[in-house]
Amino acid sequence: MRDRSILSILEKAKAGERLSESDAVSLFNSPDLMSIGKYADTVNKQVNKDLVFYNVNRHINPTNICAHTCKFCAFSRKPGDEGGYAYTTEEIIQKASEAVKQGATEVHMVGGLHPRWAFEVYLEFIRAIKENFPSLHIKAFTAVELSWMAKKARTSIENVLIKLREAGLDSLPGGGAEIFHPEIREVICDTKLTGDEWIGIHKLAHNMGIRSNATMLYGHIENFSHRVDHMMRLRNLQDETGGFNVFIPLAFQPYNNQMGIGRYTYSFDDLKTIAVARLFLDNFKNIKAYWVMMGQDIAQLALSFGANDLD
């Protein structure tokens, strides 16, 4: 038998009424995935009809050498560590060239916080890509990286964004958000920006006319209320600025890090997270099923659970 309280929440969303945080937590706690998915699909079709969006994208990560230490990270290395690297401008141009030849229309560039790179290094990367490939959309640098650049250059984040945009930056990725709630952030990434600081940088970018993505890293030590708190902060900023392109739930990858978690997220949770995001984030046109992390089959299924974007 279906839970009437859950159905009333779903009907509310279908009618275009805004869900509360407690509504969203109730949906996360409900075992009725199929009903939640069905309503999320209906709401998605109200917004996007049967259209599914994608881009042809190449990730270029300039360096994995990072001054920060985040427990969930399997990417970063310290200077001198085996496997550490730092690309030159020529190497980045080579990778961008390969991407263009394969049909890429966008490069996504994020990396570690290299302790020896000056701000000019990042500007050179952007200038070189834009000069060589003027039509290539450059989506680059997380809020964490932007804050790092500002400190290195002893300038404001606004000035960093102005100079990057002049060099050819088109938009910002959504990385570094993880989970905004301080209880979780203090455990998994206590050396990073706070959630409020991340929101503040994206608000600044939006007010400057620079659009961005939004992410949420789920499936580690957070609970459902932390997820909803995270999405609520994104929804509030979207109400204020309208500057987010897409919401991207990122499934936690458990191995080669310090978290000590030996399991991947379950497909049930992946699909539920997509569906709840579609119903709760009523001011986001696009919800992405990030197939690189959730797998191609589940990403395909997610297109019937509220997602309208792949990658």
Phi and psi restraints in degrees (value plus and minus 20) as a CYANA .aco file:
   2 ARG   PHI     -95.0   -55.0
   2 ARG   PSI     127.4   167.4
   3 ASP   PHI     -97.3   -57.3
   3 ASP   PSI      97.5   137.5
   4 ARG   PHI     -83.8   -43.8
   4 ARG   PSI     -54.1   -14.1
   5 SER   PHI     -86.5   -46.5
   5 SER   PSI     -56.6   -16.6
   6 ILE   PHI     -88.3   -48.3
   6 ILE   PSI     -62.7   -22.7
   7 LEU   PHI     -82.5   -42.5
   7 LEU   PSI     -55.3   -15.3
   8 SER   PHI     -86.9   -46.9
   8 SER   PSI     -55.7   -15.7
   9 ILE   PHI     -86.3   -46.3
   9 ILE   PSI     -63.0   -23.0
  10 LEU   PHI     -85.8   -45.8
  10 LEU   PSI     -60.6   -20.6
  11 GLU   PHI     -84.3   -44.3
  11 GLU   PSI     -56.6   -16.6
  12 LYS   PHI     -80.5   -40.5
  12 LYS   PSI     -66.3   -26.3
  13 ALA   PHI     -84.8   -44.8
  13 ALA   PSI     -62.5   -22.5
  14 LYS   PHI     -81.2   -41.2
  14 LYS   PSI     -54.6   -14.6
  15 ALA   PHI    -100.0   -60.0
  15 ALA   PSI     -21.7    18.3
  16 GLY   PHI      68.4   108.4
  16 GLY   PSI      -8.8    31.2
  17 GLU   PHI    -103.9   -63.9
  17 GLU   PSI     122.0   162.0
  18 ARG   PHI     -92.8   -52.8
  18 ARG   PSI     111.9   151.9
  19 LEU   PHI    -100.7   -60.7
  19 LEU   PSI     126.6   166.6
  20 SER   PHI    -106.2   -66.2
  20 SER   PSI     149.5   189.5
  21 GLU   PHI     -81.0   -41.0
  21 GLU   PSI     -60.5   -20.5
  22 SER   PHI     -86.0   -46.0
  22 SER   PSI     -54.4   -14.4
  23 ASP   PHI     -79.4   -39.4
  23 ASP   PSI     -66.9   -26.9
  24 ALA   PHI     -85.5   -45.5
  24 ALA   PSI     -60.5   -20.5
  25 VAL   PHI     -82.6   -42.6
  25 VAL   PSI     -60.0   -20.0
  26 SER   PHI     -81.4   -41.4
  26 SER   PSI     -61.0   -21.0
  27 LEU   PHI     -83.6   -43.6
  27 LEU   PSI     -62.4   -22.4
  28 PHE   PHI     -81.5   -41.5
  28 PHE   PSI     -58.2   -18.2
  29 ASN   PHI     -97.4   -57.4
  29 ASN   PSI     -37.0     3.0
  30 SER   PHI     -94.1   -54.1
  30 SER   PSI     119.6   159.6
  31 PRO   PHI    -102.5   -62.5
  31 PRO   PSI     -23.8    16.2
  32 ASP   PHI    -104.8   -64.8
  32 ASP   PSI      48.9    88.9
  33 LEU   PHI     -80.7   -40.7
  33 LEU   PSI     -59.5   -19.5
  34 MET   PHI     -86.3   -46.3
  34 MET   PSI     -60.8   -20.8
  35 SER   PHI     -86.0   -46.0
  35 SER   PSI     -63.0   -23.0
  36 ILE   PHI     -83.4   -43.4
  36 ILE   PSI     -62.6   -22.6
  37 GLY   PHI     -84.4   -44.4
  37 GLY   PSI     -59.8   -19.8
  38 LYS   PHI     -82.8   -42.8
  38 LYS   PSI     -64.8   -24.8
  39 TYR   PHI     -88.9   -48.9
  39 TYR   PSI     -57.8   -17.8
  40 ALA   PHI     -82.7   -42.7
  40 ALA   PSI     -58.9   -18.9
  41 ASP   PHI     -84.2   -44.2
  41 ASP   PSI     -61.0   -21.0
  42 THR   PHI     -83.1   -43.1
  42 THR   PSI     -66.1   -26.1
  43 VAL   PHI     -84.0   -44.0
  43 VAL   PSI     -60.3   -20.3
  44 ASN   PHI     -80.2   -40.2
  44 ASN   PSI     -62.6   -22.6
  45 LYS   PHI     -87.5   -47.5
  45 LYS   PSI     -49.6    -9.6
  46 GLN   PHI     -83.5   -43.5
  46 GLN   PSI     -52.0   -12.0
  47 VAL   PHI    -111.2   -71.2
  47 VAL   PSI     -64.5   -24.5
  48 ASN   PHI    -139.4   -99.4
  48 ASN   PSI     -15.3    24.7
  49 LYS   PHI      34.6    74.6
  49 LYS   PSI    -153.1  -113.1
  50 ASP   PHI    -123.6   -83.6
  50 ASP   PSI      -1.8    38.2
  51 LEU   PHI    -100.9   -60.9
  51 LEU   PSI     116.5   156.5
  52 VAL   PHI    -142.8  -102.8
  52 VAL   PSI     113.5   153.5
  53 PHE   PHI    -128.6   -88.6
  53 PHE   PSI     131.9   171.9
  54 TYR   PHI    -176.4  -136.4
  54 TYR   PSI     144.5   184.5
  55 ASN   PHI    -152.8  -112.8
  55 ASN   PSI     146.0   186.0
  56 VAL   PHI    -122.3   -82.3
  56 VAL   PSI      90.6   130.6
  57 ASN   PHI    -146.6  -106.6
  57 ASN   PSI     122.0   162.0
  58 ARG   PHI    -141.5  -101.5
  58 ARG   PSI     103.9   143.9
  59 HIS   PHI    -102.5   -62.5
  59 HIS   PSI     107.7   147.7
  60 ILE   PHI    -142.9  -102.9
  60 ILE   PSI      90.5   130.5
  61 ASN   PHI    -121.4   -81.4
  61 ASN   PSI      83.2   123.2
  62 PRO   PHI     -80.0   -40.0
  62 PRO   PSI     -53.2   -13.2
  63 THR   PHI    -176.3  -136.3
  63 THR   PSI     131.7   171.7
  64 ASN   PHI    -128.9   -88.9
  64 ASN   PSI     -13.4    26.6
  65 ILE   PHI    -100.5   -60.5
  65 ILE   PSI     106.3   146.3
  66 CYS   PHI    -161.4  -121.4
  66 CYS   PSI     116.2   156.2
  67 ALA   PHI     -95.5   -55.5
  67 ALA   PSI     -40.9    -0.9
  68 HIS   PHI    -112.2   -72.2
  68 HIS   PSI     141.3   181.3
  69 THR   PHI    -149.4  -109.4
  69 THR   PSI      87.9   127.9
  70 CYS   PHI    -130.4   -90.4
  70 CYS   PSI     110.9   150.9
  71 LYS   PHI     -82.2   -42.2
  71 LYS   PSI     -49.6    -9.6
  72 PHE   PHI    -104.4   -64.4
  72 PHE   PSI     -26.3    13.7
  73 CYS   PHI    -107.1   -67.1
  73 CYS   PSI     111.4   151.4
  74 ALA   PHI    -129.4   -89.4
  74 ALA   PSI     -14.7    25.3
  75 PHE   PHI    -116.5   -76.5
  75 PHE   PSI     -60.6   -20.6
  76 SER   PHI     -97.6   -57.6
  76 SER   PSI     133.8   173.8
  77 ARG   PHI    -154.3  -114.3
  77 ARG   PSI     136.3   176.3
  78 LYS   PHI    -112.9   -72.9
  78 LYS   PSI     137.0   177.0
  79 PRO   PHI     -72.9   -32.9
  79 PRO   PSI     110.8   150.8
  80 GLY   PHI      70.4   110.4
  80 GLY   PSI     -31.4     8.6
  81 ASP   PHI     -88.7   -48.7
  81 ASP   PSI     127.9   167.9
  82 GLU   PHI     -81.9   -41.9
  82 GLU   PSI     115.5   155.5
  83 GLY   PHI      68.7   108.7
  83 GLY   PSI     -24.5    15.5
  84 GLY   PHI     -93.8   -53.8
  84 GLY   PSI     125.9   165.9
  85 TYR   PHI    -169.7  -129.7
  85 TYR   PSI     140.2   180.2
  86 ALA   PHI    -169.4  -129.4
  86 ALA   PSI      92.0   132.0
  87 TYR   PHI     -92.2   -52.2
  87 TYR   PSI     129.6   169.6
  88 THR   PHI    -106.2   -66.2
  88 THR   PSI     148.1   188.1
  89 THR   PHI     -79.1   -39.1
  89 THR   PSI     -59.3   -19.3
  90 GLU   PHI     -82.4   -42.4
  90 GLU   PSI     -59.8   -19.8
  91 GLU   PHI     -87.5   -47.5
  91 GLU   PSI     -58.6   -18.6
  92 ILE   PHI     -85.9   -45.9
  92 ILE   PSI     -61.6   -21.6
  93 ILE   PHI     -83.2   -43.2
  93 ILE   PSI     -58.8   -18.8
  94 GLN   PHI     -80.8   -40.8
  94 GLN   PSI     -63.7   -23.7
  95 LYS   PHI     -88.0   -48.0
  95 LYS   PSI     -58.5   -18.5
  96 ALA   PHI     -84.9   -44.9
  96 ALA   PSI     -59.0   -19.0
  97 SER   PHI     -82.8   -42.8
  97 SER   PSI     -63.7   -23.7
  98 GLU   PHI     -80.0   -40.0
  98 GLU   PSI     -60.7   -20.7
  99 ALA   PHI     -84.1   -44.1
  99 ALA   PSI     -65.3   -25.3
 100 VAL   PHI     -81.5   -41.5
 100 VAL   PSI     -61.3   -21.3
 101 LYS   PHI     -82.8   -42.8
 101 LYS   PSI     -48.1    -8.1
 102 GLN   PHI    -110.5   -70.5
 102 GLN   PSI     -15.4    24.6
 103 GLY   PHI      78.3   118.3
 103 GLY   PSI     -11.0    29.0
 104 ALA   PHI     -85.7   -45.7
 104 ALA   PSI     120.5   160.5
 105 THR   PHI    -130.5   -90.5
 105 THR   PSI     -24.4    15.6
 106 GLU   PHI    -169.3  -129.3
 106 GLU   PSI     124.4   164.4
 107 VAL   PHI    -134.3   -94.3
 107 VAL   PSI     120.4   160.4
 108 HIS   PHI    -134.3   -94.3
 108 HIS   PSI      92.7   132.7
 109 MET   PHI    -142.1  -102.1
 109 MET   PSI      90.3   130.3
 110 VAL   PHI    -161.0  -121.0
 110 VAL   PSI     139.3   179.3
 111 GLY   PHI    -188.7  -148.7
 111 GLY   PSI    -185.3  -145.3
 112 GLY   PHI     -95.5   -55.5
 112 GLY   PSI     151.1   191.1
 113 LEU   PHI    -115.5   -75.5
 113 LEU   PSI      68.5   108.5
 114 HIS   PHI     -89.2   -49.2
 114 HIS   PSI     102.4   142.4
 115 PRO   PHI     -87.6   -47.6
 115 PRO   PSI     -36.4     3.6
 116 ARG   PHI    -127.1   -87.1
 116 ARG   PSI     -23.1    16.9
 117 TRP   PHI    -106.6   -66.6
 117 TRP   PSI     108.6   148.6
 118 ALA   PHI    -101.3   -61.3
 118 ALA   PSI     144.8   184.8
 119 PHE   PHI     -77.6   -37.6
 119 PHE   PSI     -53.9   -13.9
 120 GLU   PHI     -79.9   -39.9
 120 GLU   PSI     -49.6    -9.6
 121 VAL   PHI     -80.6   -40.6
 121 VAL   PSI     -65.1   -25.1
 122 TYR   PHI     -87.2   -47.2
 122 TYR   PSI     -60.6   -20.6
 123 LEU   PHI     -81.5   -41.5
 123 LEU   PSI     -59.2   -19.2
 124 GLU   PHI     -84.1   -44.1
 124 GLU   PSI     -60.6   -20.6
 125 PHE   PHI     -77.7   -37.7
 125 PHE   PSI     -68.9   -28.9
 126 ILE   PHI     -85.6   -45.6
 126 ILE   PSI     -66.8   -26.8
 127 ARG   PHI     -78.0   -38.0
 127 ARG   PSI     -65.0   -25.0
 128 ALA   PHI     -84.9   -44.9
 128 ALA   PSI     -62.2   -22.2
 129 ILE   PHI     -84.0   -44.0
 129 ILE   PSI     -66.6   -26.6
 130 LYS   PHI     -87.7   -47.7
 130 LYS   PSI     -56.9   -16.9
 131 GLU   PHI     -87.1   -47.1
 131 GLU   PSI     -58.3   -18.3
 132 ASN   PHI    -102.1   -62.1
 132 ASN   PSI     -50.2   -10.2
 133 PHE   PHI    -157.4  -117.4
 133 PHE   PSI      55.5    95.5
 134 PRO   PHI     -78.7   -38.7
 134 PRO   PSI     -49.6    -9.6
 135 SER   PHI    -107.6   -67.6
 135 SER   PSI     -25.7    14.3
 136 LEU   PHI     -97.2   -57.2
 136 LEU   PSI     105.1   145.1
 137 HIS   PHI     -93.8   -53.8
 137 HIS   PSI     109.2   149.2
 138 ILE   PHI    -127.6   -87.6
 138 ILE   PSI      90.2   130.2
 139 LYS   PHI    -127.7   -87.7
 139 LYS   PSI      89.9   129.9
 140 ALA   PHI    -165.9  -125.9
 140 ALA   PSI     124.7   164.7
 141 PHE   PHI      55.1    95.1
 141 PHE   PSI      98.1   138.1
 142 THR   PHI     -93.5   -53.5
 142 THR   PSI     147.6   187.6
 143 ALA   PHI     -78.2   -38.2
 143 ALA   PSI     -54.0   -14.0
 144 VAL   PHI     -84.0   -44.0
 144 VAL   PSI     -64.0   -24.0
 145 GLU   PHI     -86.1   -46.1
 145 GLU   PSI     -60.2   -20.2
 146 LEU   PHI     -81.8   -41.8
 146 LEU   PSI     -61.8   -21.8
 147 SER   PHI     -83.7   -43.7
 147 SER   PSI     -60.7   -20.7
 148 TRP   PHI     -82.5   -42.5
 148 TRP   PSI     -64.9   -24.9
 149 MET   PHI     -80.6   -40.6
 149 MET   PSI     -61.9   -21.9
 150 ALA   PHI     -82.5   -42.5
 150 ALA   PSI     -61.1   -21.1
 151 LYS   PHI     -86.3   -46.3
 151 LYS   PSI     -62.1   -22.1
 152 LYS   PHI     -83.8   -43.8
 152 LYS   PSI     -59.3   -19.3
 153 ALA   PHI    -107.8   -67.8
 153 ALA   PSI     -25.7    14.3
 154 ARG   PHI      34.3    74.3
 154 ARG   PSI      31.5    71.5
 155 THR   PHI    -161.7  -121.7
 155 THR   PSI    -198.7  -158.7
 156 SER   PHI    -104.6   -64.6
 156 SER   PSI     137.8   177.8
 157 ILE   PHI     -84.4   -44.4
 157 ILE   PSI     -55.0   -15.0
 158 GLU   PHI     -79.9   -39.9
 158 GLU   PSI     -63.2   -23.2
 159 ASN   PHI     -86.0   -46.0
 159 ASN   PSI     -57.8   -17.8
 160 VAL   PHI     -79.4   -39.4
 160 VAL   PSI     -66.0   -26.0
 161 LEU   PHI     -85.2   -45.2
 161 LEU   PSI     -59.3   -19.3
 162 ILE   PHI     -80.4   -40.4
 162 ILE   PSI     -66.9   -26.9
 163 LYS   PHI     -89.2   -49.2
 163 LYS   PSI     -58.2   -18.2
 164 LEU   PHI     -85.8   -45.8
 164 LEU   PSI     -60.7   -20.7
 165 ARG   PHI     -85.0   -45.0
 165 ARG   PSI     -60.5   -20.5
 166 GLU   PHI     -81.8   -41.8
 166 GLU   PSI     -52.9   -12.9
 167 ALA   PHI     -96.4   -56.4
 167 ALA   PSI     -41.2    -1.2
 168 GLY   PHI     113.0   153.0
 168 GLY   PSI     -15.9    24.1
 169 LEU   PHI     -82.9   -42.9
 169 LEU   PSI     115.0   155.0
 170 ASP   PHI    -126.2   -86.2
 170 ASP   PSI     -59.0   -19.0
 171 SER   PHI    -177.3  -137.3
 171 SER   PSI     151.8   191.8
 172 LEU   PHI    -129.6   -89.6
 172 LEU   PSI     123.4   163.4
 173 PRO   PHI     -96.4   -56.4
 173 PRO   PSI     157.3   197.3
 174 GLY   PHI    -124.7   -84.7
 174 GLY   PSI     -12.9    27.1
 175 GLY   PHI     -84.2   -44.2
 175 GLY   PSI     143.0   183.0
 176 GLY   PHI      67.4   107.4
 176 GLY   PSI     -27.5    12.5
 177 ALA   PHI     -92.8   -52.8
 177 ALA   PSI     -61.4   -21.4
 178 GLU   PHI      29.5    69.5
 178 GLU   PSI    -134.9   -94.9
 179 ILE   PHI    -142.6  -102.6
 179 ILE   PSI     107.9   147.9
 180 PHE   PHI     -90.2   -50.2
 180 PHE   PSI     -49.8    -9.8
 181 HIS   PHI     -79.9   -39.9
 181 HIS   PSI     110.7   150.7
 182 PRO   PHI     -80.8   -40.8
 182 PRO   PSI     -49.8    -9.8
 183 GLU   PHI     -78.5   -38.5
 183 GLU   PSI     -59.7   -19.7
 184 ILE   PHI    -103.0   -63.0
 184 ILE   PSI     -62.1   -22.1
 185 ARG   PHI     -81.9   -41.9
 185 ARG   PSI     -56.2   -16.2
 186 GLU   PHI     -86.0   -46.0
 186 GLU   PSI     -43.4    -3.4
 187 VAL   PHI    -109.6   -69.6
 187 VAL   PSI     -66.0   -26.0
 188 ILE   PHI    -114.4   -74.4
 188 ILE   PSI     -42.8    -2.8
 189 CYS   PHI    -177.6  -137.6
 189 CYS   PSI      38.2    78.2
 190 ASP   PHI     -89.4   -49.4
 190 ASP   PSI     -34.9     5.1
 191 THR   PHI    -110.5   -70.5
 191 THR   PSI     -25.0    15.0
 192 LYS   PHI    -105.0   -65.0
 192 LYS   PSI     158.1   198.1
 193 LEU   PHI     -76.6   -36.6
 193 LEU   PSI     135.4   175.4
 194 THR   PHI     -94.8   -54.8
 194 THR   PSI     146.1   186.1
 195 GLY   PHI     -79.7   -39.7
 195 GLY   PSI     -60.7   -20.7
 196 ASP   PHI     -83.9   -43.9
 196 ASP   PSI     -57.5   -17.5
 197 GLU   PHI     -86.7   -46.7
 197 GLU   PSI     -60.6   -20.6
 198 TRP   PHI     -79.6   -39.6
 198 TRP   PSI     -68.5   -28.5
 199 ILE   PHI     -79.2   -39.2
 199 ILE   PSI     -62.3   -22.3
 200 GLY   PHI     -82.8   -42.8
 200 GLY   PSI     -58.8   -18.8
 201 ILE   PHI     -89.6   -49.6
 201 ILE   PSI     -61.4   -21.4
 202 HIS   PHI     -88.7   -48.7
 202 HIS   PSI     -54.5   -14.5
 203 LYS   PHI     -82.8   -42.8
 203 LYS   PSI     -63.5   -23.5
 204 LEU   PHI     -79.5   -39.5
 204 LEU   PSI     -67.0   -27.0
 205 ALA   PHI     -80.0   -40.0
 205 ALA   PSI     -66.7   -26.7
 206 HIS   PHI     -78.4   -38.4
 206 HIS   PSI     -63.5   -23.5
 207 ASN   PHI     -87.7   -47.7
 207 ASN   PSI     -37.8     2.2
 208 MET   PHI    -112.0   -72.0
 208 MET   PSI     -19.3    20.7
 209 GLY   PHI      67.6   107.6
 209 GLY   PSI      -6.9    33.1
 210 ILE   PHI    -120.9   -80.9
 210 ILE   PSI      95.7   135.7
 211 ARG   PHI    -101.4   -61.4
 211 ARG   PSI     142.2   182.2
 212 SER   PHI    -169.4  -129.4
 212 SER   PSI     148.8   188.8
 213 ASN   PHI    -119.6   -79.6
 213 ASN   PSI     147.3   187.3
 214 ALA   PHI    -152.8  -112.8
 214 ALA   PSI     116.5   156.5
 215 THR   PHI    -144.7  -104.7
 215 THR   PSI     147.3   187.3
 216 MET   PHI    -167.6  -127.6
 216 MET   PSI     102.8   142.8
 217 LEU   PHI    -109.9   -69.9
 217 LEU   PSI      94.7   134.7
 218 TYR   PHI    -145.0  -105.0
 218 TYR   PSI     142.2   182.2
 219 GLY   PHI      76.2   116.2
 219 GLY   PSI       3.7    43.7
 220 HIS   PHI    -138.1   -98.1
 220 HIS   PSI    -123.4   -83.4
 221 ILE   PHI    -128.0   -88.0
 221 ILE   PSI     -20.2    19.8
 222 GLU   PHI     -95.9   -55.9
 222 GLU   PSI     141.7   181.7
 223 ASN   PHI    -132.4   -92.4
 223 ASN   PSI     159.9   199.9
 224 PHE   PHI     -83.8   -43.8
 224 PHE   PSI     -53.9   -13.9
 225 SER   PHI     -86.8   -46.8
 225 SER   PSI     -52.8   -12.8
 226 HIS   PHI     -85.9   -45.9
 226 HIS   PSI     -59.8   -19.8
 227 ARG   PHI     -82.7   -42.7
 227 ARG   PSI     -65.0   -25.0
 228 VAL   PHI     -87.8   -47.8
 228 VAL   PSI     -59.7   -19.7
 229 ASP   PHI     -78.0   -38.0
 229 ASP   PSI     -62.5   -22.5
 230 HIS   PHI     -80.7   -40.7
 230 HIS   PSI     -69.2   -29.2
 231 MET   PHI     -86.9   -46.9
 231 MET   PSI     -53.1   -13.1
 232 MET   PHI     -82.5   -42.5
 232 MET   PSI     -61.8   -21.8
 233 ARG   PHI     -84.6   -44.6
 233 ARG   PSI     -57.8   -17.8
 234 LEU   PHI     -87.2   -47.2
 234 LEU   PSI     -62.8   -22.8
 235 ARG   PHI     -81.9   -41.9
 235 ARG   PSI     -60.5   -20.5
 236 ASN   PHI     -83.1   -43.1
 236 ASN   PSI     -63.4   -23.4
 237 LEU   PHI     -88.1   -48.1
 237 LEU   PSI     -57.3   -17.3
 238 GLN   PHI     -84.2   -44.2
 238 GLN   PSI     -57.1   -17.1
 239 ASP   PHI     -77.7   -37.7
 239 ASP   PSI     -59.9   -19.9
 240 GLU   PHI     -98.1   -58.1
 240 GLU   PSI     -60.6   -20.6
 241 THR   PHI    -136.7   -96.7
 241 THR   PSI     -49.0    -9.0
 242 GLY   PHI      44.3    84.3
 242 GLY   PSI       1.6    41.6
 243 GLY   PHI    -112.6   -72.6
 243 GLY   PSI     -23.9    16.1
 244 PHE   PHI    -105.3   -65.3
 244 PHE   PSI     114.7   154.7
 245 ASN   PHI     -99.9   -59.9
 245 ASN   PSI     -60.6   -20.6
 246 VAL   PHI    -180.8  -140.8
 246 VAL   PSI     130.9   170.9
 247 PHE   PHI    -124.5   -84.5
 247 PHE   PSI     112.0   152.0
 248 ILE   PHI    -146.7  -106.7
 248 ILE   PSI      81.3   121.3
 249 PRO   PHI     -92.2   -52.2
 249 PRO   PSI     110.0   150.0
 250 LEU   PHI    -132.7   -92.7
 250 LEU   PSI      97.1   137.1
 251 ALA   PHI     -92.0   -52.0
 251 ALA   PSI     110.4   150.4
 252 PHE   PHI     -80.9   -40.9
 252 PHE   PSI     114.4   154.4
 253 GLN   PHI    -121.6   -81.6
 253 GLN   PSI      97.6   137.6
 254 PRO   PHI    -101.7   -61.7
 254 PRO   PSI     -37.4     2.6
 255 TYR   PHI    -123.3   -83.3
 255 TYR   PSI     142.7   182.7
 256 ASN   PHI      42.3    82.3
 256 ASN   PSI      17.1    57.1
 257 ASN   PHI    -164.1  -124.1
 257 ASN   PSI    -194.1  -154.1
 258 GLN   PHI    -117.8   -77.8
 258 GLN   PSI      -9.7    30.3
 259 MET   PHI     -97.7   -57.7
 259 MET   PSI     -46.6    -6.6
 260 GLY   PHI      51.7    91.7
 260 GLY   PSI       5.4    45.4
 261 ILE   PHI    -123.0   -83.0
 261 ILE   PSI     105.1   145.1
 262 GLY   PHI    -128.2   -88.2
 262 GLY   PSI      13.5    53.5
 263 ARG   PHI    -165.3  -125.3
 263 ARG   PSI     128.9   168.9
 264 TYR   PHI    -106.0   -66.0
 264 TYR   PSI     146.3   186.3
 265 THR   PHI     -87.3   -47.3
 265 THR   PSI     132.4   172.4
 266 TYR   PHI    -107.2   -67.2
 266 TYR   PSI     131.2   171.2
 267 SER   PHI     -76.1   -36.1
 267 SER   PSI     -57.0   -17.0
 268 PHE   PHI     -74.9   -34.9
 268 PHE   PSI     -66.4   -26.4
 269 ASP   PHI     -90.6   -50.6
 269 ASP   PSI     -58.9   -18.9
 270 ASP   PHI     -79.7   -39.7
 270 ASP   PSI     -67.7   -27.7
 271 LEU   PHI     -89.4   -49.4
 271 LEU   PSI     -59.1   -19.1
 272 LYS   PHI     -83.2   -43.2
 272 LYS   PSI     -60.1   -20.1
 273 THR   PHI     -85.6   -45.6
 273 THR   PSI     -61.6   -21.6
 274 ILE   PHI     -80.1   -40.1
 274 ILE   PSI     -67.1   -27.1
 275 ALA   PHI     -85.4   -45.4
 275 ALA   PSI     -66.0   -26.0
 276 VAL   PHI     -84.1   -44.1
 276 VAL   PSI     -58.2   -18.2
 277 ALA   PHI     -80.0   -40.0
 277 ALA   PSI     -63.8   -23.8
 278 ARG   PHI     -81.2   -41.2
 278 ARG   PSI     -60.2   -20.2
 279 LEU   PHI     -97.8   -57.8
 279 LEU   PSI     -55.5   -15.5
 280 PHE   PHI    -106.3   -66.3
 280 PHE   PSI     -59.7   -19.7
 281 LEU   PHI    -106.9   -66.9
 281 LEU   PSI      50.2    90.2
 282 ASP   PHI     -92.0   -52.0
 282 ASP   PSI     -29.8    10.2
 283 ASN   PHI    -125.0   -85.0
 283 ASN   PSI     -10.3    29.7
 284 PHE   PHI    -123.2   -83.2
 284 PHE   PSI      98.6   138.6
 285 LYS   PHI     -89.8   -49.8
 285 LYS   PSI     -56.4   -16.4
 286 ASN   PHI    -136.8   -96.8
 286 ASN   PSI     109.9   149.9
 287 ILE   PHI    -141.2  -101.2
 287 ILE   PSI     101.7   141.7
 288 LYS   PHI    -116.0   -76.0
 288 LYS   PSI     113.2   153.2
 289 ALA   PHI    -114.1   -74.1
 289 ALA   PSI      83.4   123.4
 290 TYR   PHI    -104.0   -64.0
 290 TYR   PSI      73.3   113.3
 291 TRP   PHI     -83.8   -43.8
 291 TRP   PSI     -44.0    -4.0
 292 VAL   PHI     -80.5   -40.5
 292 VAL   PSI     -54.2   -14.2
 293 MET   PHI    -118.7   -78.7
 293 MET   PSI     -55.2   -15.2
 294 MET   PHI    -115.7   -75.7
 294 MET   PSI     -26.3    13.7
 295 GLY   PHI      71.5   111.5
 295 GLY   PSI     129.8   169.8
 296 GLN   PHI     -84.1   -44.1
 296 GLN   PSI     -61.7   -21.7
 297 ASP   PHI     -86.0   -46.0
 297 ASP   PSI     -64.0   -24.0
 298 ILE   PHI     -90.4   -50.4
 298 ILE   PSI     -55.7   -15.7
 299 ALA   PHI     -82.3   -42.3
 299 ALA   PSI     -59.2   -19.2
 300 GLN   PHI     -84.0   -44.0
 300 GLN   PSI     -64.0   -24.0
 301 LEU   PHI     -81.8   -41.8
 301 LEU   PSI     -55.7   -15.7
 302 ALA   PHI     -81.2   -41.2
 302 ALA   PSI     -40.7    -0.7
 303 LEU   PHI     -87.8   -47.8
 303 LEU   PSI     -33.5     6.5
 304 SER   PHI    -124.4   -84.4
 304 SER   PSI     -12.3    27.7
 305 PHE   PHI    -143.9  -103.9
 305 PHE   PSI       2.6    42.6
 306 GLY   PHI      94.1   134.1
 306 GLY   PSI     -35.5     4.5
 307 ALA   PHI     -98.5   -58.5
 307 ALA   PSI     128.4   168.4
 308 ASN   PHI    -154.8  -114.8
 308 ASN   PSI      -9.2    30.8
 309 ASP   PHI    -162.4  -122.4
 309 ASP   PSI     118.9   158.9
 310 LEU   PHI    -131.1   -91.1
 310 LEU   PSI    -131.6   -91.6
